[in-house]
Amino acid sequence: MLNDYVRIMKARGWMKKNIPFLYTWHAYVGYELDLYEYFRKPKTISEVAQAYDLKLDLLERWMEVGLAIKYMKKMPKGRFRTSRSFMLPSGKKNPRSTGVILKEMMELHIPALLSYPAIMTTENKQTFDHDMHGGVVAQTSSLLEQAAYPVMHQIVKKKGAESVLDVGCGHAGYLIRLAKDFPHLKLTGIELNEGVANEARLRCRDYPELNIECRDAFEWNYAEKKDLVLINNLLHYIPHEKRPDLLKRASSWLGEAGEIIILTPMKHEKYGRQFSSVFNSFFSAFSNLHPIPGEGDVKEIAEQAGLHVSSIRPVIKEGGWFAVRLVK
Ligand SMILES: C[S@@+](CC[C@H](N)C(=O)[O-])C[C@H]1O[C@@H](n2cnc3c(N)ncnc32)[C@H](O)[C@@H]1O
């Protein structure tokens, strides 16, 4: 009897723990199909289903969940509208929409975590498809810019830097911010993924002095020395044993008084353990992505590259995201 009661309580506990999933699922579907935008003004479900060619029964189900979690609101005459839009992701057309984080979580992170039983018992890890996911990942990485850019701004200003190289620059968000704040800076970005590099060039079109090259950091060579080299959110693309080589190359592009800044999620005793552990679980599900470093690993690879760690500071404490500064 007691056993039955415990079973029920346990099952109830798991179901309750999973309720937050409803919110992310609803927001993900709402973002993907622009449903919050369609219901910005009160509309009936069949009106929207017809106008946008959506399955009526599924839209009804999505609406029921929305009403239950209060993301949607019932209006007179059988109509509904989006409620709490200030908390919800804006439409897909907005390149700054936070919906990309839902897309990355739902389409990449959760499926990868669900593959654990299969990949843990076989030789077959998944392969991360850079062409398919590169754009979304570059977009979600740029959400960190707001928090991390001030670190770069301060260093450029304090050092009186004249040139900056961004390795794995993604959509060039940091370079564009630097170009706006320091018009004299000579700015270069290298980016491996062609689609991402093209998008970066498009976004840089108002800054002709900002140069984006579609190149592999391990094959790129440059004679002119840089004052600052940025390596932002790149380490998990590089196997641990190749990281000293990347830093050696970065060091060779650096002037004597230059500095390398690495922005990376990191395993840390104190900060962001939940986030960094789940990030690591995600990266490890792919044969071509690699675990994030711990503080000791960063010091070790820096030493192997003949560099010195001058500081390690959290940028987003709860997310376990750090800025590491390296000097020669
Ligand atoms: C997660 S994104 C980060 C983008 C940007 N640095 C940021 O922090 O917003 C990492 C980028 O590095 C690029 N990348 C990976 N390996 C690279 C390599 N060997 N050389 C140049 N770029 C690389 C990827 O294509 C991807 O766009």
The ligand as a MOL file (V3000), in Angstrom:
LIG
                    3D

  0  0  0     0  0            999 V3000
M  V30 BEGIN CTAB
M  V30 COUNTS 27 29 0 0 0
M  V30 BEGIN ATOM
M  V30 1 C 29.6780 29.5890 -31.6490 0
M  V30 2 S 30.1680 30.5550 -32.9850 0 CHG=1
M  V30 3 C 30.7010 32.0420 -32.1650 0
M  V30 4 C 30.6620 33.2700 -33.0470 0
M  V30 5 C 31.2360 34.5400 -32.3990 0
M  V30 6 N 32.6410 34.4020 -32.1150 0
M  V30 7 C 30.4910 34.8820 -31.1280 0
M  V30 8 O 31.0180 34.6370 -30.0450 0
M  V30 9 O 29.3590 35.3900 -31.2140 0 CHG=-1
M  V30 10 C 31.7620 29.8700 -33.4180 0
M  V30 11 C 32.1380 30.1550 -34.8530 0
M  V30 12 O 33.4740 29.7020 -35.0940 0
M  V30 13 C 33.5620 29.1960 -36.4070 0
M  V30 14 N 34.7080 28.2850 -36.4940 0
M  V30 15 C 34.7940 27.0130 -36.0170 0
M  V30 16 N 36.0070 26.4930 -36.2730 0
M  V30 17 C 36.7130 27.4560 -36.9190 0
M  V30 18 C 38.0260 27.5150 -37.4650 0
M  V30 19 N 38.8650 26.4740 -37.3740 0
M  V30 20 N 38.4140 28.6530 -38.0830 0
M  V30 21 C 37.5790 29.7250 -38.1840 0
M  V30 22 N 36.3130 29.7210 -37.6900 0
M  V30 23 C 35.8880 28.5990 -37.0610 0
M  V30 24 C 32.2130 28.4890 -36.5870 0
M  V30 25 O 31.9060 28.3400 -37.9470 0
M  V30 26 C 31.2560 29.4150 -35.8420 0
M  V30 27 O 30.6320 30.3450 -36.6900 0
M  V30 END ATOM
M  V30 BEGIN BOND
M  V30 1 1 1 2
M  V30 2 1 2 3
M  V30 3 1 2 10
M  V30 4 1 3 4
M  V30 5 1 4 5
M  V30 6 1 5 6
M  V30 7 1 5 7
M  V30 8 2 7 8
M  V30 9 1 7 9
M  V30 10 1 10 11
M  V30 11 1 11 12
M  V30 12 1 11 26
M  V30 13 1 12 13
M  V30 14 1 13 14
M  V30 15 1 13 24
M  V30 16 1 14 15
M  V30 17 1 14 23
M  V30 18 2 15 16
M  V30 19 1 16 17
M  V30 20 1 17 18
M  V30 21 2 17 23
M  V30 22 1 18 19
M  V30 23 2 18 20
M  V30 24 1 20 21
M  V30 25 2 21 22
M  V30 26 1 22 23
M  V30 27 1 24 25
M  V30 28 1 24 26
M  V30 29 1 26 27
M  V30 END BOND
M  V30 END CTAB
M  END
